[in-house]
Amino acid sequence: MVRGKINLVMVLACTPSPQSLLDLWAQVYLLVKGQRLGRTFSAYRERFFQPDQRSRTQIFSYKPDDGAEEEIFRRISDICISMKSEDYLSLPDKQVITVPVELDGKAREAYEALERDMLLQVDPETEITAVTRAALGNKLLQLCNGAVYTNEIGDDGKPVQRVIPIHDEKIAAFKEIVEQTSGHPLLVFYSYKHDIDRIKNALKGSGLRIRVYKDDKDKKAWDAHEIDILLAHPASCAYGLNLQEGGNYIVWFGLNWSLELFQQANKRLHRQGQTQKVFIYILAVRGGMDEDVIAALQAKDGQQERLFDSLKARIEKAHEQQKSIDNAVKQ
């Protein structure tokens, strides 16, 4: 109702399609009230997409129909523009380094058992279970990081979580990065609370100043180089924080499926005002769910980049046409 009373709408989006092209509908609807991509989200989805991953009773994801991507880009090209920071701002170089983590024999067996059976018997009294595929993916990511939460019911009938350590291979790889970076401050993104405890325990006695990001006090301490390792969850600091003064090294101890969080979290250091090359380390268990997440993020990024490139190409074409008209008028 409010939208109908507004004559001019401008939408700014750093990541317009972070998960898929389905994300575009709401933003374009605000611009032209459904004239380009359909008046309802379900109509847009039905027109341009088809079910992808599904069970007998539920659809988990959709994929574009053949030619749908190009048609969507064509429909919005005259009302959307692409302005990437790299094209207008002077940014430092960035290097993304994937660090493969090898699981030892026992950890690999545990991973494969959980992946295969959706159940892992830790000991005679403790088992890890995953009742859905989504829950299984989450448990496998936990295991890649080195520990898994149990699903138990306490004596009071309420759910209780315990942390079951599985391996320290990713911790060992992280400690190697700490040594290789020679004392440079590290911004470390974690996924689970047990990551914090295990990282702290692994570095106990190292003399490193470790802090978990909570508020502006931690930001000021980071900027003042009073922190050696700043542990942060990407959902808590991916937006609105300028951390480039405190360092230029990022480590992803654990990953999540959100391209938006991944890109925005990296932008806390790789942004205007950064004076040094930014290094981004991604710890990934070889043959594990970590690699699937990386592949998914790359696929989402590729689709988003095609959107940016399509809009940019049409803008450049329009500029060239205008130049030709201007030159003809002058002559």
Backbone torsions as a table, in degrees:
resi	resn	phi	psi	omega
1	MET	NA	-39.7	179.8
2	VAL	-66.7	-39.0	-177.2
3	ARG	-57.7	-35.7	-178.3
4	GLY	-67.1	-16.1	-179.5
5	LYS	-97.9	1.2	-178.0
6	ILE	-106.3	126.6	-177.0
7	ASN	-86.6	-32.8	-178.0
8	LEU	-126.9	125.6	179.3
9	VAL	-126.8	130.6	173.4
10	MET	-124.4	127.6	-178.8
11	VAL	-112.6	124.7	176.9
12	LEU	-107.3	126.7	-178.0
13	ALA	-140.6	122.3	176.3
14	CYS	-74.3	-35.4	179.0
15	THR	-130.3	84.7	-174.2
16	PRO	-66.6	-27.2	179.5
17	SER	-135.3	66.3	-173.6
18	PRO	-66.2	-31.9	-179.1
19	GLN	-104.2	-45.1	178.1
20	SER	-167.6	178.5	178.6
21	LEU	-67.6	-12.4	174.4
22	LEU	-60.4	-28.6	-178.0
23	ASP	-67.2	-17.2	-175.7
24	LEU	-72.4	-28.8	-168.6
25	TRP	-56.8	-50.2	-174.6
26	ALA	-61.7	-39.3	-178.4
27	GLN	-68.5	-43.4	-180.0
28	VAL	-69.9	-33.1	177.3
29	TYR	-61.2	-40.0	178.4
30	LEU	-62.2	-29.8	-178.4
31	LEU	-77.2	-47.5	-171.4
32	VAL	-130.4	17.3	173.7
33	LYS	52.0	45.8	171.9
34	GLY	85.1	6.3	-175.8
35	GLN	-73.1	-23.3	-175.3
36	ARG	-102.3	-42.6	-173.1
37	LEU	-115.6	9.2	179.0
38	GLY	108.9	150.9	-175.5
39	ARG	-81.8	-14.4	176.4
40	THR	-133.5	153.7	178.9
41	PHE	-63.6	-40.0	-179.0
42	SER	-64.7	-36.1	177.6
43	ALA	-66.6	-40.7	176.8
44	TYR	-61.5	-45.9	-179.1
45	ARG	-64.6	-41.1	-179.4
46	GLU	-68.3	-34.6	-176.9
47	ARG	-73.3	-37.5	-169.8
48	PHE	-116.6	-5.7	-172.9
49	PHE	-133.2	164.1	175.1
50	GLN	-137.9	153.4	-179.7
51	PRO	-58.0	140.9	179.0
52	ASP	-112.0	-91.3	178.3
53	GLN	-82.9	130.2	-176.1
54	ARG	-157.5	162.1	170.9
55	SER	-112.0	-168.9	179.6
56	ARG	-66.4	-29.7	-173.1
57	THR	-117.9	-7.6	-173.1
58	GLN	-142.9	140.7	175.1
59	ILE	-102.0	123.4	-176.6
60	PHE	-92.9	-29.9	-178.4
61	SER	-155.6	163.6	179.0
62	TYR	-125.6	155.1	175.1
63	LYS	-129.6	150.2	-177.9
64	PRO	-65.5	144.8	171.4
65	ASP	-66.8	165.1	176.5
66	ASP	-60.9	126.7	179.3
67	GLY	81.8	-4.8	-176.8
68	ALA	-67.2	-38.7	-178.0
69	GLU	-59.8	-46.8	-179.8
70	GLU	-64.8	-38.9	-179.3
71	GLU	-67.4	-39.4	177.5
72	ILE	-63.5	-45.5	179.3
73	PHE	-60.3	-41.1	-178.9
74	ARG	-63.4	-40.3	-175.4
75	ARG	-68.8	-26.1	-176.1
76	ILE	-109.1	1.6	-170.7
77	SER	-65.1	-28.1	-176.8
78	ASP	-90.7	-4.2	178.4
79	ILE	-119.8	0.8	-179.9
80	CYS	-128.3	143.6	175.1
81	ILE	-128.8	154.1	179.2
82	SER	-111.7	122.3	178.1
83	MET	-131.0	92.7	-178.5
84	LYS	-83.3	141.7	-177.9
85	SER	-59.1	-33.7	-179.2
86	GLU	-63.4	-25.5	-177.8
87	ASP	-83.5	-17.6	-173.6
88	TYR	-123.6	-18.0	-177.8
89	LEU	-117.1	154.1	176.3
90	SER	-90.0	103.3	-178.0
91	LEU	-110.4	150.3	178.6
92	PRO	-71.7	165.5	175.7
93	ASP	-64.0	156.5	178.8
94	LYS	-135.5	136.3	178.4
95	GLN	-129.0	123.8	177.5
96	VAL	-100.9	124.7	-175.5
97	ILE	-121.4	114.7	176.0
98	THR	-87.6	122.4	-178.4
99	VAL	-103.0	109.6	-179.5
100	PRO	-71.2	136.0	179.1
101	VAL	-114.5	122.6	-179.9
102	GLU	-95.4	125.9	175.3
103	LEU	-80.4	142.9	175.5
104	ASP	-73.6	174.2	-173.3
105	GLY	-57.0	-45.4	-177.5
106	LYS	-67.3	-42.5	179.6
107	ALA	-66.6	-38.9	178.5
108	ARG	-63.8	-40.8	177.6
109	GLU	-62.5	-40.8	179.0
110	ALA	-64.2	-42.9	-179.9
111	TYR	-62.4	-48.2	-177.3
112	GLU	-65.8	-35.4	178.2
113	ALA	-65.7	-44.0	179.4
114	LEU	-65.6	-41.7	-179.5
115	GLU	-65.9	-38.9	-176.2
116	ARG	-78.3	-45.9	-170.9
117	ASP	-103.1	-7.2	-173.3
118	MET	57.5	26.4	179.9
119	LEU	-155.2	138.1	177.6
120	LEU	-132.2	117.8	178.1
121	GLN	-87.2	104.9	-177.9
122	VAL	-76.9	-45.5	176.0
123	ASP	-153.3	176.0	-176.9
124	PRO	-55.6	-23.7	-176.3
125	GLU	-109.4	-5.7	-175.0
126	THR	-129.3	127.8	174.2
127	GLU	-135.7	146.2	176.9
128	ILE	-102.4	125.9	-178.8
129	THR	-125.7	153.7	174.7
130	ALA	-133.8	117.1	-173.0
131	VAL	-88.8	-16.5	178.1
132	THR	-132.2	166.1	178.1
133	ARG	-65.5	-36.8	178.2
134	ALA	-64.1	-43.3	177.9
135	ALA	-64.3	-36.8	178.3
136	LEU	-63.2	-43.9	178.8
137	GLY	-59.5	-40.5	179.1
138	ASN	-66.0	-42.8	179.0
139	LYS	-64.3	-38.0	179.8
140	LEU	-67.6	-37.1	176.0
141	LEU	-66.0	-39.2	175.4
142	GLN	-59.7	-46.5	-178.5
143	LEU	-63.5	-37.6	176.5
144	CYS	-58.3	-36.8	179.8
145	ASN	-75.2	-19.9	173.7
146	GLY	124.6	-11.0	-179.4
147	ALA	-150.7	156.2	-176.3
148	VAL	-131.5	141.2	174.5
149	TYR	-81.3	141.9	172.7
150	THR	-90.3	160.9	173.8
151	ASN	-115.5	100.4	-175.8
152	GLU	-128.0	162.2	176.0
153	ILE	-113.0	124.2	-178.8
154	GLY	-76.0	176.8	-179.9
155	ASP	-61.7	-25.2	179.9
156	ASP	-88.0	4.6	178.6
157	GLY	84.5	1.6	-178.9
158	LYS	-97.2	151.3	178.9
159	PRO	-61.7	139.4	178.6
160	VAL	-130.7	135.4	177.6
161	GLN	-110.9	131.6	171.2
162	ARG	-117.7	151.1	178.4
163	VAL	-97.4	123.7	178.6
164	ILE	-108.8	107.8	177.5
165	PRO	-65.4	138.0	179.8
166	ILE	-115.5	-45.1	-179.3
167	HIS	-158.1	168.3	178.6
168	ASP	-122.2	21.4	-175.9
169	GLU	-66.0	-41.3	-179.9
170	LYS	-71.8	-34.8	175.1
171	ILE	-60.6	-43.3	179.5
172	ALA	-62.9	-41.6	178.6
173	ALA	-65.0	-37.5	178.5
174	PHE	-65.3	-41.6	179.7
175	LYS	-64.0	-33.0	176.2
176	GLU	-65.4	-39.8	177.7
177	ILE	-64.4	-41.4	177.7
178	VAL	-56.7	-42.4	179.4
179	GLU	-70.0	-41.8	-176.1
180	GLN	-67.8	-31.4	-177.3
181	THR	-81.1	-0.9	169.2
182	SER	52.6	50.4	173.9
183	GLY	84.0	1.5	176.0
184	HIS	-67.4	140.3	177.2
185	PRO	-60.7	140.4	-178.4
186	LEU	-118.3	128.9	169.8
187	LEU	-94.8	111.9	-171.6
188	VAL	-111.9	121.6	178.2
189	PHE	-96.6	125.0	-180.0
190	TYR	-111.7	169.2	-179.7
191	SER	-110.6	-39.7	-172.6
192	TYR	-125.6	155.6	-179.1
193	LYS	-62.0	-32.0	179.8
194	HIS	-68.9	-18.5	173.8
195	ASP	-62.0	-41.0	-178.7
196	ILE	-60.3	-51.4	-176.8
197	ASP	-62.7	-40.6	-176.4
198	ARG	-71.7	-37.7	177.1
199	ILE	-65.9	-44.1	179.2
200	LYS	-62.0	-44.1	179.7
201	ASN	-64.1	-37.1	-179.1
202	ALA	-67.5	-29.7	-177.4
203	LEU	-103.1	9.8	179.5
204	LYS	-62.9	132.5	-179.2
205	GLY	86.3	-1.2	-179.3
206	SER	-79.0	-18.1	-176.5
207	GLY	83.7	-1.5	-179.8
208	LEU	-74.6	142.5	178.4
209	ARG	-88.1	107.0	-174.6
210	ILE	-112.2	134.8	179.4
211	ARG	-144.5	145.8	175.2
212	VAL	-95.7	128.2	-177.5
213	TYR	-66.1	128.0	177.6
214	LYS	-129.0	-44.0	-174.6
215	ASP	-154.2	-167.4	-174.9
216	ASP	-63.6	-25.3	177.3
217	LYS	-62.4	-39.1	178.7
218	ASP	-69.2	-37.2	176.9
219	LYS	-61.5	-46.2	-179.6
220	LYS	-63.4	-39.4	178.2
221	ALA	-66.0	-38.4	177.7
222	TRP	-64.9	-46.4	179.8
223	ASP	-62.3	-30.8	-178.8
224	ALA	-87.0	7.7	179.9
225	HIS	59.0	39.1	176.6
226	GLU	-100.5	4.5	-179.4
227	ILE	-127.9	132.6	176.0
228	ASP	-90.4	-40.3	179.5
229	ILE	-133.2	115.7	178.1
230	LEU	-104.6	111.1	178.5
231	LEU	-86.9	129.1	-176.7
232	ALA	-145.1	143.4	171.8
233	HIS	-89.2	132.6	-175.9
234	PRO	-58.0	-29.6	-179.8
235	ALA	-71.2	-19.4	-176.4
236	SER	-94.5	-17.2	-176.4
237	CYS	-142.8	22.3	-179.1
238	ALA	-78.3	-11.6	-176.3
239	TYR	-130.1	142.1	168.0
240	GLY	76.3	4.0	-179.3
241	LEU	-109.6	129.5	173.7
242	ASN	-103.1	103.1	-175.8
243	LEU	-112.3	11.3	-173.4
244	GLN	-67.1	-19.8	-179.3
245	GLU	-74.3	-20.5	-173.8
246	GLY	-92.4	-14.0	-178.7
247	GLY	172.2	-179.9	-178.4
248	ASN	-140.7	18.9	178.8
249	TYR	-120.4	129.9	176.9
250	ILE	-120.8	139.2	173.7
251	VAL	-127.3	125.2	173.2
252	TRP	-95.0	99.9	177.2
253	PHE	-73.5	-36.9	177.2
254	GLY	-137.3	147.1	-175.9
255	LEU	-108.5	160.5	168.9
256	ASN	-132.6	172.3	-170.7
257	TRP	-83.7	-3.5	-173.3
258	SER	-87.4	114.4	175.1
259	LEU	-63.7	-38.1	-179.3
260	GLU	-60.4	-47.7	179.4
261	LEU	-65.1	-39.1	-179.7
262	PHE	-62.9	-49.6	-177.7
263	GLN	-68.5	-44.1	-177.4
264	GLN	-68.6	-36.7	177.8
265	ALA	-63.5	-42.1	178.0
266	ASN	-63.8	-28.7	-179.7
267	LYS	-72.9	-7.0	175.6
268	ARG	-65.2	-28.3	178.1
269	LEU	-110.0	-39.5	-178.3
270	HIS	-87.2	82.1	-175.7
271	ARG	-152.4	172.5	178.7
272	GLN	-59.1	134.6	-176.7
273	GLY	104.1	-18.5	175.3
274	GLN	-73.4	129.1	-174.7
275	THR	-103.9	-5.0	-176.8
276	GLN	-124.4	160.6	175.2
277	LYS	-63.1	138.2	-177.9
278	VAL	-99.4	129.7	178.1
279	PHE	-110.0	129.5	-179.2
280	ILE	-121.2	111.0	179.6
281	TYR	-97.5	132.9	176.8
282	ILE	-119.4	115.3	177.3
283	LEU	-83.3	122.0	-174.7
284	ALA	-136.5	123.8	176.9
285	VAL	-68.7	125.9	-178.8
286	ARG	-66.2	127.0	-179.2
287	GLY	76.4	10.1	-177.6
288	GLY	-108.6	-177.0	-178.9
289	MET	-62.4	-26.0	176.3
290	ASP	-52.7	-45.1	-178.3
291	GLU	-66.4	-33.5	176.9
292	ASP	-65.6	-39.3	178.7
293	VAL	-64.8	-44.2	178.8
294	ILE	-59.5	-44.6	179.4
295	ALA	-62.5	-40.4	179.8
296	ALA	-66.1	-41.9	178.7
297	LEU	-63.7	-40.1	178.7
298	GLN	-65.3	-38.8	179.2
299	ALA	-66.3	-43.3	178.2
300	LYS	-63.9	-40.8	179.6
301	ASP	-64.9	-39.3	178.9
302	GLY	-62.1	-42.0	178.7
303	GLN	-66.2	-41.1	178.9
304	GLN	-66.2	-38.8	178.3
305	GLU	-64.8	-36.2	177.5
306	ARG	-64.9	-35.7	175.2
307	LEU	-63.2	-48.7	179.2
308	PHE	-59.3	-46.2	-177.3
309	ASP	-64.3	-38.6	179.4
310	SER	-63.7	-46.2	179.7
311	LEU	-66.1	-39.7	-179.5
312	LYS	-64.9	-41.3	-178.8
313	ALA	-63.5	-39.7	-179.9
314	ARG	-69.6	-35.8	177.1
315	ILE	-64.3	-45.4	179.3
316	GLU	-63.1	-38.4	178.3
317	LYS	-63.9	-41.8	178.5
318	ALA	-63.2	-40.4	178.5
319	HIS	-62.9	-41.9	179.8
320	GLU	-65.1	-40.4	178.5
321	GLN	-64.3	-39.3	179.2
322	GLN	-66.2	-38.8	177.4
323	LYS	-61.3	-41.4	-179.6
324	SER	-63.8	-39.9	178.8
325	ILE	-65.4	-44.1	179.5
326	ASP	-61.7	-41.9	179.8
327	ASN	-65.7	-38.8	179.8
328	ALA	-65.5	-38.5	179.3
329	VAL	-65.0	-42.7	-179.6
330	LYS	-62.0	-37.2	-178.0
331	GLN	-73.7	NA	NA
